[in-house]
Amino acid sequence: MTTDEQQRKELGAFLRARRSTLDRAAFGLPPAGRARTAGLRREEISYLSGVSVTWYTWLEQGRDINPSRQVLDAVATALRLTSAEHDYALRLAGFAPARPGSPAEVESAPAHVQRFLDALDEHPAFALAPDWGIAGWNAAYETLFPRVAEVAAEDRNLLWLIFTDPSVRALLDDWDDTSSRFLAEFRAEAGPRLGEQRYRDLVGRLREASEEFRAQWDGHGVGGFESRERVFQHPTLGRLVFEHHQLRPSDQTDVQLVVYTADAATREAFARRATG
């Protein structure tokens, strides 16, 4: 059996399994007769999805057909698949996972994410919302950037601070490079959502507040995240060297975690801070 055949077979089995678990009452349908198995009939999924009975039957049978993404999306809606299940069906049919819709606004890190940040102890770490608002941080990050807790909530956004806060500019050893990288990463992530009001407002504010932002934004740079060395010139701890990492909780993918792991000299500086 070829890979394509195996994937078609798995897709058909998956759709049948999901159909059999559906609660008929939740769809306003009468109970199935004694001779029938639980769940909805193929004809009912066909009606709900707008996909012909024959085409849907062939899908479940794993026939050698090429369903469009529109058909699979309609079937996923009819079957009330979760986002993970929907993505699974799309991948089996050779499509990329569904693009996430507009995320919920994240004002603060979920409790379990904050506990994870706190557990990182001497490693500065913070959580970013989809619009790059700083949604949570640990004590080590507050040592690295003491003003984070003082900044007004509406201004506690990584891009806003990079381009408008003089103390952040002074902290960064390579402001030109870092600001350019961050803006390219933000654009790559936020591109599909730039038409949403929250993003329009942020970009509009930054364009008015920073000529450097305006020039870089109009350059349309796009880039992906790269773990790399980061150097900070701290006002009391001196030169600090970290390695910069990004994580995404699998159950909270709209939140990204940024973690700085320290070299030996920096760990000593933080140890002196803890005991001093």
Secondary structure, DSSP 4 states (H G I P E B T S, - for coil): --HHHHHHHHHHHHHHHHHHH--GGGGT-PPPPTTSPSS--HHHHHHHHT--HHHHHHHHHT-S----HHHHHHHHHHTT--HHHHHHHHHHTT-PPPPP-PPPP-SS--HHHHHHHHHTTTS-EEEE-TT-BEEEE-HHHHHHSGGGGTS-GGG-BHHHHHHH-HHHHHHBTTHHHHHHHHHHHHHHHHGGGTTSHHHHHHHHHHHHH-HHHHHHHHTT-------EEEEEEETTTEEEEEEEEEE--TT-TT-EEEEEEE-HHHHHHHHHHHH-
